[in-house]
Amino acid sequence: MRNEIKTERLTLRRTRNTDAQTMARRINNPEILRMTATLPMPYFALHAEFWLMRASANWRQGLSFAYAITTKDDSIMGVVDLFKNDQDDWEIGYWIAKEFWGYGYMPEAAKGLLREGFRVFDTPYIDAGYFADNPASGRVLEKLGFIDKNDPSRLFSVARGERFDGIELRLRRNTAARWQ
């Protein structure tokens, strides 16, 4: 995987430890954290430091490729991550700070990472999942061509402290190949 991916408006770059303060400030919002599987609420800079160190180690091991979503000022506005899930399949996950919602940044960032993932890995599909009470994430994935796997799940959220209904989706390589 490349260290940097450019899209029309964004730069996706490897996360780095210096992102911790900004990451913690931008993600520390219940509307964001409760839609993630592994992040606690509240979310402190120490959480971000640990997450960033683990992301770096996972990159070196080829288990996960986390990218900071940035614009011209190089400040982290969110993260998009391609990782191996429990079934050893590639899966995409993401979050973006509330101040950046509604501008189409997340579909753009995800498309950039998905293109790179299909370019690098010989995989017929990439999976994604979202909590049923997060229709905005569902719309992002639908725009990209993900389709429902019709496999109901109960996804755990650390921030919620419980399992919640989830939607599991899949994007096939041939669907992504049709992107302009």
Buried (B, 14 or more C-beta within 10 A) or exposed (E): BEEEBEBEEBBBBBBEEEBBEBBBBBBBBEEBBBBBBEBEBEBEBEBBBEBBEEBBEBBEEEEBBBBBBBEEEEBBBBBBBBBBEEEEBBBBBBBBBEEBBEEEBBBBBBBBBBBBBBEEBEEEBBBBBBBEEBEEBBEBBBBBBBEEBEEEBEBEBBBBEEEBEBBBBBBBBEBBEEEE
